[in-house]
């Protein structure tokens, strides 16, 4: 059993990961910030609370990070009181966040100079699968590092994909999320056009459900026709950040990203209109606001005399 540190256990994905690591018998050390309620069950189950990230590193052989993005990862690793302040040679840090490959490369070099292994292992699926221990993990690492990590990753993952060398995990995650958000933004737009044209949108859902365009993301968006806005529990602001990272990646490779920029700007518009803290299916509400379409059923308010 490994001594594991965890940064981000109060998050929607991190909580389930940490809970499953504890359930599999690993010792767990974590920091607790504002949201103590989210980790109360972990502490009750035996997780140890550390005062600082440096203390987490001192007490661990392996540290998982699951936070919002690269600025937060960089602060956790290299900021004041961060993991590097308490790390010793031989420590392994695994970034499960969705991060920028350039930032990942810089942190990997800095950690390597101190004898520390920094590995990218981002996630897919949802908080429901995180709690159930059924996430997908895509790891970018040398073969030996992958082999050493795989048994621990299996504590919270159903599928562990070794997608290439260091950095490949974060790269493939950005490709995955760009494709996902392209599907979601296209579906919301199609719903608005269909509704304004007079089409019954359920007919579109029935058609797509029986054909090759169908997928889980489309079905999550289709649930909005019945008023369910949480079929995909992923914040629009986070989706916007991920697609921005994707367009940065494409730009750095001198590859035009026409579709990427269109998706990114669609998500930026959603945030600018005040929907950023909502889940991705609220893209249909953005289309309603822009076009006057009526997609999401709403209960009429009480009549006023």
KEGUNU-439898 format. One line per field, with one value per atom (N, C-alpha, C): residue number from 0; residue in one letter; atom name; x, y, z. Coordinates in steps of 0.2 Angstrom, whole numbers. Layout:
<nodes>
i = NUM,...;
aa = A,...;
at = CA,...;
px = X,...;
py = Y,...;
pz = Z,...;
</nodes>
This chain:
<nodes>
i = 0,0,0,1,1,1,2,2,2,3,3,3,4,4,4,5,5,5,6,6,6,7,7,7,8,8,8,9,9,9,10,10,10,11,11,11,12,12,12,13,13,13,14,14,14,15,15,15,16,16,16,17,17,17,18,18,18,19,19,19,20,20,20,21,21,21,22,22,22,23,23,23,24,24,24,25,25,25,26,26,26,27,27,27,28,28,28,29,29,29,30,30,30,31,31,31,32,32,32,33,33,33,34,34,34,35,35,35,36,36,36,37,37,37,38,38,38,39,39,39,40,40,40,41,41,41,42,42,42,43,43,43,44,44,44,45,45,45,46,46,46,47,47,47,48,48,48,49,49,49,50,50,50,51,51,51,52,52,52,53,53,53,54,54,54,55,55,55,56,56,56,57,57,57,58,58,58,59,59,59,60,60,60,61,61,61,62,62,62,63,63,63,64,64,64,65,65,65,66,66,66,67,67,67,68,68,68,69,69,69,70,70,70,71,71,71,72,72,72,73,73,73,74,74,74,75,75,75,76,76,76,77,77,77,78,78,78,79,79,79,80,80,80,81,81,81,82,82,82,83,83,83,84,84,84,85,85,85,86,86,86,87,87,87,88,88,88,89,89,89,90,90,90,91,91,91,92,92,92,93,93,93,94,94,94,95,95,95,96,96,96,97,97,97,98,98,98,99,99,99,100,100,100,101,101,101,102,102,102,103,103,103,104,104,104,105,105,105,106,106,106,107,107,107,108,108,108,109,109,109,110,110,110,111,111,111,112,112,112,113,113,113,114,114,114,115,115,115,116,116,116,117,117,117,118,118,118,119,119,119,120,120,120,121,121,121,122,122,122,123,123,123,124,124,124,125,125,125,126,126,126,127,127,127,128,128,128,129,129,129,130,130,130,131,131,131,132,132,132,133,133,133,134,134,134,135,135,135,136,136,136,137,137,137,138,138,138,139,139,139,140,140,140,141,141,141,142,142,142,143,143,143,144,144,144,145,145,145,146,146,146,147,147,147,148,148,148,149,149,149,150,150,150,151,151,151,152,152,152,153,153,153,154,154,154,155,155,155,156,156,156,157,157,157,158,158,158,159,159,159,160,160,160,161,161,161,162,162,162,163,163,163,164,164,164,165,165,165,166,166,166,167,167,167,168,168,168,169,169,169,170,170,170,171,171,171,172,172,172,173,173,173,174,174,174,175,175,175,176,176,176,177,177,177,178,178,178,179,179,179,180,180,180,181,181,181,182,182,182,183,183,183,184,184,184,185,185,185,186,186,186,187,187,187,188,188,188,189,189,189,190,190,190,191,191,191,192,192,192,193,193,193,194,194,194,195,195,195,196,196,196,197,197,197,198,198,198,199,199,199,200,200,200,201,201,201,202,202,202,203,203,203,204,204,204,205,205,205,206,206,206,207,207,207,208,208,208,209,209,209,210,210,210,211,211,211,212,212,212,213,213,213,214,214,214,215,215,215,216,216,216,217,217,217,218,218,218,219,219,219,220,220,220,221,221,221,222,222,222,223,223,223,224,224,224,225,225,225,226,226,226,227,227,227,228,228,228,229,229,229,230,230,230,231,231,231,232,232,232,233,233,233,234,234,234,235,235,235,236,236,236,237,237,237,238,238,238,239,239,239,240,240,240,241,241,241,242,242,242,243,243,243,244,244,244,245,245,245,246,246,246,247,247,247,248,248,248,249,249,249,250,250,250,251,251,251,252,252,252,253,253,253,254,254,254,255,255,255,256,256,256,257,257,257,258,258,258,259,259,259,260,260,260,261,261,261,262,262,262,263,263,263,264,264,264,265,265,265,266,266,266,267,267,267,268,268,268,269,269,269,270,270,270,271,271,271,272,272,272,273,273,273,274,274,274,275,275,275,276,276,276,277,277,277,278,278,278,279,279,279,280,280,280,281,281,281,282,282,282,283,283,283,284,284,284,285,285,285,286,286,286,287,287,287,288,288,288,289,289,289,290,290,290,291,291,291,292,292,292,293,293,293,294,294,294,295,295,295,296,296,296,297,297,297,298,298,298,299,299,299,300,300,300,301,301,301,302,302,302,303,303,303,304,304,304;
aa = X,X,X,X,X,X,X,X,X,X,X,X,X,X,X,X,X,X,X,X,X,X,X,X,X,X,X,X,X,X,X,X,X,X,X,X,X,X,X,X,X,X,X,X,X,X,X,X,X,X,X,X,X,X,X,X,X,X,X,X,X,X,X,X,X,X,X,X,X,X,X,X,X,X,X,X,X,X,X,X,X,X,X,X,X,X,X,X,X,X,X,X,X,X,X,X,X,X,X,X,X,X,X,X,X,X,X,X,X,X,X,X,X,X,X,X,X,X,X,X,X,X,X,X,X,X,X,X,X,X,X,X,X,X,X,X,X,X,X,X,X,X,X,X,X,X,X,X,X,X,X,X,X,X,X,X,X,X,X,X,X,X,X,X,X,X,X,X,X,X,X,X,X,X,X,X,X,X,X,X,X,X,X,X,X,X,X,X,X,X,X,X,X,X,X,X,X,X,X,X,X,X,X,X,X,X,X,X,X,X,X,X,X,X,X,X,X,X,X,X,X,X,X,X,X,X,X,X,X,X,X,X,X,X,X,X,X,X,X,X,X,X,X,X,X,X,X,X,X,X,X,X,X,X,X,X,X,X,X,X,X,X,X,X,X,X,X,X,X,X,X,X,X,X,X,X,X,X,X,X,X,X,X,X,X,X,X,X,X,X,X,X,X,X,X,X,X,X,X,X,X,X,X,X,X,X,X,X,X,X,X,X,X,X,X,X,X,X,X,X,X,X,X,X,X,X,X,X,X,X,X,X,X,X,X,X,X,X,X,X,X,X,X,X,X,X,X,X,X,X,X,X,X,X,X,X,X,X,X,X,X,X,X,X,X,X,X,X,X,X,X,X,X,X,X,X,X,X,X,X,X,X,X,X,X,X,X,X,X,X,X,X,X,X,X,X,X,X,X,X,X,X,X,X,X,X,X,X,X,X,X,X,X,X,X,X,X,X,X,X,X,X,X,X,X,X,X,X,X,X,X,X,X,X,X,X,X,X,X,X,X,X,X,X,X,X,X,X,X,X,X,X,X,X,X,X,X,X,X,X,X,X,X,X,X,X,X,X,X,X,X,X,X,X,X,X,X,X,X,X,X,X,X,X,X,X,X,X,X,X,X,X,X,X,X,X,X,X,X,X,X,X,X,X,X,X,X,X,X,X,X,X,X,X,X,X,X,X,X,X,X,X,X,X,X,X,X,X,X,X,X,X,X,X,X,X,X,X,X,X,X,X,X,X,X,X,X,X,X,X,X,X,X,X,X,X,X,X,X,X,X,X,X,X,X,X,X,X,X,X,X,X,X,X,X,X,X,X,X,X,X,X,X,X,X,X,X,X,X,X,X,X,X,X,X,X,X,X,X,X,X,X,X,X,X,X,X,X,X,X,X,X,X,X,X,X,X,X,X,X,X,X,X,X,X,X,X,X,X,X,X,X,X,X,X,X,X,X,X,X,X,X,X,X,X,X,X,X,X,X,X,X,X,X,X,X,X,X,X,X,X,X,X,X,X,X,X,X,X,X,X,X,X,X,X,X,X,X,X,X,X,X,X,X,X,X,X,X,X,X,X,X,X,X,X,X,X,X,X,X,X,X,X,X,X,X,X,X,X,X,X,X,X,X,X,X,X,X,X,X,X,X,X,X,X,X,X,X,X,X,X,X,X,X,X,X,X,X,X,X,X,X,X,X,X,X,X,X,X,X,X,X,X,X,X,X,X,X,X,X,X,X,X,X,X,X,X,X,X,X,X,X,X,X,X,X,X,X,X,X,X,X,X,X,X,X,X,X,X,X,X,X,X,X,X,X,X,X,X,X,X,X,X,X,X,X,X,X,X,X,X,X,X,X,X,X,X,X,X,X,X,X,X,X,X,X,X,X,X,X,X,X,X,X,X,X,X,X,X,X,X,X,X,X,X,X,X,X,X,X,X,X,X,X,X,X,X,X,X,X,X,X,X,X,X,X,X,X,X,X,X,X,X,X,X,X,X,X,X,X,X,X,X,X,X,X,X,X,X,X,X,X,X,X,X,X,X,X,X,X,X,X,X,X,X,X,X,X,X,X,X,X,X,X,X;
at = N,CA,C,N,CA,C,N,CA,C,N,CA,C,N,CA,C,N,CA,C,N,CA,C,N,CA,C,N,CA,C,N,CA,C,N,CA,C,N,CA,C,N,CA,C,N,CA,C,N,CA,C,N,CA,C,N,CA,C,N,CA,C,N,CA,C,N,CA,C,N,CA,C,N,CA,C,N,CA,C,N,CA,C,N,CA,C,N,CA,C,N,CA,C,N,CA,C,N,CA,C,N,CA,C,N,CA,C,N,CA,C,N,CA,C,N,CA,C,N,CA,C,N,CA,C,N,CA,C,N,CA,C,N,CA,C,N,CA,C,N,CA,C,N,CA,C,N,CA,C,N,CA,C,N,CA,C,N,CA,C,N,CA,C,N,CA,C,N,CA,C,N,CA,C,N,CA,C,N,CA,C,N,CA,C,N,CA,C,N,CA,C,N,CA,C,N,CA,C,N,CA,C,N,CA,C,N,CA,C,N,CA,C,N,CA,C,N,CA,C,N,CA,C,N,CA,C,N,CA,C,N,CA,C,N,CA,C,N,CA,C,N,CA,C,N,CA,C,N,CA,C,N,CA,C,N,CA,C,N,CA,C,N,CA,C,N,CA,C,N,CA,C,N,CA,C,N,CA,C,N,CA,C,N,CA,C,N,CA,C,N,CA,C,N,CA,C,N,CA,C,N,CA,C,N,CA,C,N,CA,C,N,CA,C,N,CA,C,N,CA,C,N,CA,C,N,CA,C,N,CA,C,N,CA,C,N,CA,C,N,CA,C,N,CA,C,N,CA,C,N,CA,C,N,CA,C,N,CA,C,N,CA,C,N,CA,C,N,CA,C,N,CA,C,N,CA,C,N,CA,C,N,CA,C,N,CA,C,N,CA,C,N,CA,C,N,CA,C,N,CA,C,N,CA,C,N,CA,C,N,CA,C,N,CA,C,N,CA,C,N,CA,C,N,CA,C,N,CA,C,N,CA,C,N,CA,C,N,CA,C,N,CA,C,N,CA,C,N,CA,C,N,CA,C,N,CA,C,N,CA,C,N,CA,C,N,CA,C,N,CA,C,N,CA,C,N,CA,C,N,CA,C,N,CA,C,N,CA,C,N,CA,C,N,CA,C,N,CA,C,N,CA,C,N,CA,C,N,CA,C,N,CA,C,N,CA,C,N,CA,C,N,CA,C,N,CA,C,N,CA,C,N,CA,C,N,CA,C,N,CA,C,N,CA,C,N,CA,C,N,CA,C,N,CA,C,N,CA,C,N,CA,C,N,CA,C,N,CA,C,N,CA,C,N,CA,C,N,CA,C,N,CA,C,N,CA,C,N,CA,C,N,CA,C,N,CA,C,N,CA,C,N,CA,C,N,CA,C,N,CA,C,N,CA,C,N,CA,C,N,CA,C,N,CA,C,N,CA,C,N,CA,C,N,CA,C,N,CA,C,N,CA,C,N,CA,C,N,CA,C,N,CA,C,N,CA,C,N,CA,C,N,CA,C,N,CA,C,N,CA,C,N,CA,C,N,CA,C,N,CA,C,N,CA,C,N,CA,C,N,CA,C,N,CA,C,N,CA,C,N,CA,C,N,CA,C,N,CA,C,N,CA,C,N,CA,C,N,CA,C,N,CA,C,N,CA,C,N,CA,C,N,CA,C,N,CA,C,N,CA,C,N,CA,C,N,CA,C,N,CA,C,N,CA,C,N,CA,C,N,CA,C,N,CA,C,N,CA,C,N,CA,C,N,CA,C,N,CA,C,N,CA,C,N,CA,C,N,CA,C,N,CA,C,N,CA,C,N,CA,C,N,CA,C,N,CA,C,N,CA,C,N,CA,C,N,CA,C,N,CA,C,N,CA,C,N,CA,C,N,CA,C,N,CA,C,N,CA,C,N,CA,C,N,CA,C,N,CA,C,N,CA,C,N,CA,C,N,CA,C,N,CA,C,N,CA,C,N,CA,C,N,CA,C,N,CA,C,N,CA,C,N,CA,C,N,CA,C,N,CA,C,N,CA,C,N,CA,C,N,CA,C,N,CA,C,N,CA,C,N,CA,C,N,CA,C,N,CA,C,N,CA,C,N,CA,C,N,CA,C,N,CA,C,N,CA,C,N,CA,C,N,CA,C,N,CA,C,N,CA,C,N,CA,C,N,CA,C,N,CA,C,N,CA,C,N,CA,C,N,CA,C,N,CA,C,N,CA,C,N,CA,C,N,CA,C,N,CA,C,N,CA,C,N,CA,C,N,CA,C,N,CA,C,N,CA,C,N,CA,C,N,CA,C,N,CA,C,N,CA,C,N,CA,C,N,CA,C,N,CA,C,N,CA,C,N,CA,C,N,CA,C,N,CA,C,N,CA,C,N,CA,C,N,CA,C,N,CA,C,N,CA,C,N,CA,C;
px = 4,0,4,3,7,4,9,7,6,-1,-3,-5,-3,-6,-11,-15,-21,-22,-22,-23,-29,-35,-41,-46,-46,-51,-58,-58,-65,-69,-65,-68,-73,-76,-81,-78,-73,-69,-65,-61,-56,-59,-65,-68,-69,-72,-73,-66,-61,-54,-51,-52,-49,-52,-59,-63,-61,-60,-59,-51,-47,-40,-40,-44,-45,-48,-53,-57,-52,-47,-43,-37,-37,-32,-26,-26,-20,-21,-15,-15,-16,-20,-21,-20,-16,-15,-17,-21,-24,-24,-25,-26,-33,-35,-42,-43,-46,-47,-54,-57,-64,-69,-70,-75,-74,-74,-73,-78,-84,-90,-88,-85,-84,-79,-75,-70,-71,-76,-78,-78,-81,-82,-75,-70,-64,-60,-60,-57,-59,-66,-69,-67,-65,-63,-56,-52,-45,-40,-42,-38,-35,-28,-25,-25,-26,-26,-19,-16,-10,-11,-7,-7,-6,-1,2,3,3,5,12,17,23,23,19,18,15,10,8,13,18,24,28,29,34,31,24,21,19,21,19,24,23,27,25,18,15,9,9,4,0,-7,-11,-13,-14,-17,-23,-28,-34,-38,-35,-38,-40,-41,-45,-41,-34,-30,-23,-19,-12,-10,-14,-11,-12,-17,-18,-13,-11,-6,0,2,9,9,4,4,5,1,2,9,12,19,24,24,30,29,23,21,24,23,25,21,25,22,20,22,20,23,21,24,32,35,42,46,42,46,47,42,43,45,46,47,54,55,62,63,69,70,66,63,60,52,50,43,40,34,30,24,24,18,14,8,3,-2,-2,-7,-13,-18,-25,-29,-27,-30,-30,-34,-34,-29,-23,-18,-15,-11,-8,-2,0,6,12,12,18,20,15,15,18,15,17,24,26,33,38,36,40,41,35,35,38,38,41,49,52,59,61,57,59,59,54,54,59,61,66,73,74,80,81,75,75,75,75,74,67,62,55,52,48,44,38,37,30,27,21,17,11,8,2,-3,-9,-14,-21,-23,-29,-35,-41,-47,-52,-57,-63,-68,-74,-81,-83,-87,-90,-89,-91,-91,-95,-100,-103,-99,-95,-90,-84,-82,-77,-79,-85,-87,-88,-89,-90,-83,-78,-71,-71,-74,-75,-73,-68,-65,-61,-60,-55,-49,-43,-37,-32,-30,-25,-18,-14,-7,-2,2,8,14,18,23,28,34,38,35,37,34,35,40,42,37,37,32,25,23,16,15,19,18,18,22,22,16,13,7,0,0,-6,-10,-7,-11,-14,-11,-14,-20,-19,-24,-30,-29,-35,-39,-37,-41,-47,-47,-52,-54,-51,-52,-54,-59,-60,-56,-54,-49,-43,-37,-31,-28,-27,-24,-17,-12,-5,-5,-5,-6,0,6,12,17,22,27,25,29,27,24,19,15,9,10,4,-2,-3,-9,-13,-10,-13,-15,-10,-12,-18,-19,-24,-31,-30,-36,-39,-35,-37,-40,-38,-41,-48,-48,-55,-60,-58,-62,-65,-60,-62,-68,-67,-72,-78,-78,-84,-88,-84,-88,-90,-87,-89,-96,-97,-103,-109,-107,-112,-114,-109,-111,-115,-113,-117,-124,-125,-131,-136,-133,-137,-139,-135,-136,-142,-141,-146,-153,-153,-159,-163,-159,-161,-164,-160,-162,-169,-168,-174,-181,-180,-186,-189,-184,-186,-189,-187,-190,-197,-199,-205,-205,-199,-198,-199,-202,-203,-196,-193,-186,-185,-191,-191,-190,-192,-191,-184,-180,-173,-170,-172,-169,-170,-176,-178,-174,-173,-169,-162,-159,-151,-150,-155,-154,-154,-157,-157,-151,-147,-142,-135,-130,-123,-121,-125,-123,-124,-128,-130,-123,-123,-118,-121,-117,-119,-119,-115,-115,-121,-123,-129,-135,-135,-141,-141,-135,-135,-138,-137,-140,-147,-149,-156,-161,-158,-162,-164,-161,-163,-171,-173,-179,-185,-182,-187,-185,-181,-180,-174,-170,-165,-158,-155,-150,-143,-143,-137,-135,-137,-135,-128,-124,-117,-115,-112,-110,-103,-102,-96,-97,-94,-96,-93,-98,-96,-89,-88,-81,-76,-76,-71,-70,-76,-76,-72,-74,-71,-63,-61,-54,-51,-54,-51,-50,-55,-55,-50,-49,-44,-37,-36,-30,-28,-34,-33,-31,-34,-32,-25,-23,-16,-11,-13,-9,-9,-14,-14,-10,-11,-7,0,2,9,12,8,10,9,7,6,0,-5,-10,-16,-20,-26,-31,-35,-40,-47,-49,-55,-61,-62,-67,-66,-60,-58,-60,-58,-59,-67,-71,-78,-81,-79,-81,-79,-73,-70,-74,-76,-79,-87,-90,-96,-97,-92,-91,-90,-85,-84,-90,-94,-100,-105,-105,-110,-108,-101,-99,-100,-99,-100,-108,-112,-119,-122,-117,-118,-120,-118,-120,-113,-108,-102,-102,-105,-105,-110,-114,-119,-115,-119,-116,-117,-113,-113,-120,-124,-131,-134,-132,-135,-133,-129,-128,-135,-140,-146,-150,-149,-151,-148,-142,-138,-141,-143,-146,-153,-156,-163,-162,-157,-156,-154,-150,-148,-153,-157,-161,-169,-171,-178,-181,-177,-180,-182,-187,-190,-188,-183,-180,-182,-180,-181,-188,-192,-199,-198,-203,-203,-210,-211,-217,-219,-225,-228,-228,-226,-227,-234,-235,-242,-245,-251,-254,-255,-254,-255,-261,-265,-271,-269;
py = -6,0,6,11,17,22,27,33,38,40,44,51,56,63,65,69,71,79,82,89,90,92,93,88,85,80,83,89,92,94,92,94,88,90,85,78,78,72,70,74,72,68,70,67,59,58,50,47,50,47,46,51,50,45,45,40,33,31,25,23,27,26,24,27,25,18,17,11,5,6,1,0,3,2,7,12,16,21,24,29,36,41,47,53,57,64,69,74,79,86,91,98,99,103,105,113,115,123,125,129,131,126,122,117,111,111,105,100,102,97,92,94,89,84,85,80,77,79,76,69,66,58,55,59,56,56,62,62,57,56,51,44,43,36,35,40,39,43,48,52,57,59,63,70,75,82,85,88,91,99,103,110,113,111,114,108,111,106,103,107,105,99,99,94,87,89,83,79,83,80,76,79,76,69,68,62,57,58,54,52,46,43,45,47,48,53,59,64,65,64,66,73,77,83,83,86,86,93,98,105,107,114,117,117,119,120,121,124,125,130,136,140,137,133,130,125,121,116,119,124,127,130,133,135,130,124,118,115,115,112,117,122,127,133,134,141,140,146,146,141,137,132,126,125,120,114,109,102,102,106,106,108,112,114,108,103,97,91,91,85,82,76,73,69,68,64,57,55,49,50,56,57,57,55,55,59,64,69,67,66,64,69,73,78,75,75,72,78,84,90,90,94,96,102,101,106,107,113,114,110,107,103,107,114,118,118,120,120,114,108,102,100,102,101,105,111,116,113,110,107,101,97,91,92,97,98,101,105,107,102,97,92,87,86,81,83,90,93,91,90,89,81,77,70,67,72,70,69,64,62,66,69,73,70,67,63,66,66,69,63,63,57,60,64,67,62,64,60,61,56,58,54,55,53,58,56,61,60,65,63,57,55,49,43,43,37,38,44,45,42,43,40,32,30,22,19,23,20,18,21,19,25,29,34,31,35,33,38,35,39,38,44,44,46,42,43,44,50,51,50,44,42,37,37,31,25,19,13,11,12,10,14,20,24,22,21,18,12,7,1,2,6,7,10,15,18,15,10,7,4,0,-3,2,8,13,17,18,21,17,10,6,6,9,10,15,19,24,24,20,20,13,13,7,5,11,10,15,12,16,15,21,21,24,20,23,26,32,36,38,37,39,42,45,47,53,56,62,67,70,75,73,67,64,64,63,63,69,75,81,83,81,83,79,73,69,71,73,75,82,86,92,91,86,83,81,76,73,79,84,89,94,95,99,95,89,85,85,84,84,90,96,102,105,102,103,100,94,91,94,97,100,107,111,117,117,112,111,108,104,102,107,112,117,122,123,127,124,118,114,114,114,114,121,126,133,134,132,132,128,122,117,120,123,125,132,136,142,141,135,133,130,128,125,118,115,108,106,100,97,94,96,94,87,84,77,72,75,71,71,76,76,71,71,67,60,58,51,49,53,52,50,55,54,48,47,41,35,34,28,28,33,33,34,35,35,41,47,53,52,47,47,46,48,47,50,48,50,58,61,69,71,69,71,70,64,62,66,68,73,80,82,88,87,82,80,81,79,79,86,91,98,99,95,96,94,90,88,92,97,101,99,94,91,95,99,103,100,95,92,85,84,77,77,82,82,87,85,89,91,96,99,107,111,118,121,126,129,133,136,139,135,129,124,121,120,118,124,130,136,136,134,134,129,123,117,118,121,122,128,133,138,135,130,126,123,120,116,121,127,132,134,135,137,131,125,119,120,121,121,127,132,138,137,134,133,128,124,120,123,129,133,129,126,123,127,129,133,129,133,129,133,132,136,133,127,124,125,124,126,132,137,144,146,142,143,140,135,132,136,138,142,149,152,158,157,151,150,149,146,145,151,155,162,166,166,170,167,161,158,161,161,164,172,175,182,184,180,181,178,176,174,167,162,155,151,154,151,146,147,143,137,137,132,126,121,115,116,112,113,112,108,108,115,119,126,130,127,130,131,127,128,134,136,142,148,148,153,154,148,149,152,151,154,161,163,170,174,171,174,174,169,168,168,168,169,162,156,150,148,143,140,133,131,124,120,124,121,122,117,118,121,126,129,130,129,129,137,138,145,148,154,157,158,160,161,167,167,173,179,185,191,195,197,200,208;
pz = 0,0,0,-4,-5,0,2,5,0,0,-6,-3,-6,-5,-10,-9,-13,-13,-19,-19,-23,-20,-24,-22,-16,-14,-13,-13,-12,-19,-24,-31,-33,-38,-40,-43,-46,-48,-42,-39,-34,-28,-26,-20,-21,-27,-28,-29,-32,-33,-26,-22,-15,-11,-11,-8,-10,-16,-19,-17,-17,-14,-7,-3,4,5,1,1,-1,-5,-7,-2,3,9,9,4,4,10,12,17,13,15,11,16,13,16,12,14,10,14,10,13,13,17,18,18,13,12,14,10,13,13,9,8,12,19,23,23,21,21,16,10,5,7,12,13,20,24,30,31,25,25,24,20,19,26,30,36,41,41,45,44,37,35,36,39,40,36,32,29,34,32,37,34,38,36,37,32,32,32,35,36,29,25,19,14,8,2,3,6,7,12,17,22,18,14,10,6,3,0,5,10,15,18,18,20,15,9,3,-1,-4,-9,-16,-16,-23,-21,-25,-24,-31,-30,-35,-35,-41,-41,-45,-43,-47,-46,-50,-49,-55,-56,-62,-68,-67,-73,-72,-77,-76,-71,-70,-65,-58,-57,-50,-49,-55,-54,-53,-56,-55,-48,-45,-39,-34,-35,-30,-30,-36,-36,-34,-37,-37,-33,-31,-27,-20,-16,-9,-5,-1,2,-2,-8,-13,-12,-16,-15,-15,-20,-21,-14,-10,-4,1,1,5,2,-5,-8,-8,-8,-8,-14,-16,-22,-22,-27,-27,-27,-25,-25,-32,-33,-39,-39,-43,-43,-50,-49,-55,-55,-61,-62,-66,-63,-66,-68,-68,-70,-78,-81,-88,-89,-91,-91,-98,-98,-105,-105,-111,-112,-111,-113,-111,-104,-100,-93,-90,-92,-90,-91,-97,-99,-94,-93,-88,-81,-79,-72,-72,-77,-77,-77,-81,-81,-74,-71,-64,-59,-59,-54,-56,-62,-64,-61,-61,-58,-51,-47,-40,-39,-44,-43,-42,-44,-44,-50,-51,-57,-57,-63,-64,-70,-69,-74,-75,-82,-83,-84,-81,-81,-80,-85,-85,-85,-84,-83,-88,-90,-93,-89,-91,-88,-83,-78,-74,-67,-63,-55,-53,-57,-55,-56,-61,-62,-57,-55,-50,-44,-42,-35,-36,-42,-43,-44,-45,-47,-54,-58,-65,-70,-68,-73,-78,-84,-89,-87,-87,-86,-92,-95,-101,-98,-98,-95,-100,-99,-103,-99,-101,-96,-100,-97,-100,-97,-101,-99,-92,-89,-82,-77,-79,-74,-75,-81,-82,-78,-79,-75,-68,-65,-58,-55,-60,-58,-59,-64,-66,-60,-56,-50,-46,-45,-41,-44,-51,-55,-55,-55,-56,-50,-44,-38,-40,-44,-46,-54,-57,-65,-67,-72,-75,-81,-84,-90,-89,-90,-90,-97,-100,-107,-107,-109,-110,-117,-117,-124,-127,-123,-126,-120,-122,-118,-114,-110,-105,-109,-107,-110,-115,-117,-122,-118,-112,-108,-109,-107,-108,-115,-120,-127,-129,-127,-130,-126,-120,-116,-120,-122,-125,-132,-136,-142,-140,-135,-133,-131,-127,-125,-130,-135,-141,-144,-146,-150,-146,-139,-135,-135,-134,-134,-141,-146,-153,-154,-151,-152,-148,-142,-138,-141,-143,-146,-152,-156,-162,-161,-156,-154,-152,-148,-145,-151,-155,-161,-166,-167,-171,-168,-161,-158,-159,-158,-159,-167,-171,-178,-180,-177,-178,-175,-169,-165,-169,-171,-174,-181,-184,-191,-190,-184,-183,-182,-182,-181,-174,-173,-166,-165,-160,-158,-156,-154,-152,-158,-164,-170,-172,-171,-172,-167,-161,-156,-158,-160,-162,-168,-173,-179,-177,-173,-172,-167,-163,-158,-162,-168,-171,-177,-177,-182,-180,-184,-182,-179,-179,-175,-168,-166,-159,-154,-148,-144,-137,-132,-125,-124,-127,-127,-130,-136,-139,-134,-131,-127,-121,-118,-112,-114,-120,-123,-124,-126,-128,-122,-116,-110,-108,-111,-110,-112,-117,-120,-115,-110,-104,-98,-98,-93,-88,-90,-87,-89,-85,-87,-84,-81,-78,-81,-87,-90,-91,-91,-91,-86,-81,-75,-76,-80,-82,-83,-79,-80,-86,-89,-95,-95,-89,-88,-89,-86,-87,-94,-98,-105,-109,-107,-111,-110,-104,-102,-106,-106,-110,-117,-120,-128,-129,-124,-125,-125,-121,-120,-127,-130,-136,-142,-142,-147,-147,-140,-139,-142,-141,-143,-151,-154,-161,-164,-161,-163,-162,-156,-156,-161,-164,-169,-176,-176,-183,-187,-183,-187,-186,-192,-191,-187,-183,-179,-180,-186,-187,-183,-182,-178,-171,-169,-162,-160,-164,-162,-162,-166,-166,-160,-158,-152,-146,-146,-140,-140,-145,-145,-143,-145,-142,-135,-132,-125,-121,-124,-122,-121,-127,-127,-121,-120,-115,-108,-107,-101,-100,-106,-105,-104,-106,-105,-98,-94,-87,-86,-90,-89,-87,-86,-85,-80,-74,-68,-69,-75,-76,-79,-80,-84,-91,-95,-102,-106,-103,-107,-107,-103,-103,-109,-113,-120,-124,-122,-125,-123,-117,-114,-117,-119,-122,-129,-132,-139,-138,-133,-132,-131,-127,-126,-133,-137,-143,-149,-149,-155,-153,-147,-146,-146,-147,-148,-141,-140,-134,-134,-130,-131,-124,-119,-112,-109,-108,-105,-98,-97,-91,-88,-82,-79,-78,-81,-80,-73,-72,-65,-63,-57,-55,-58,-60,-63,-58,-60,-56,-58,-53,-55,-56;
</nodes>
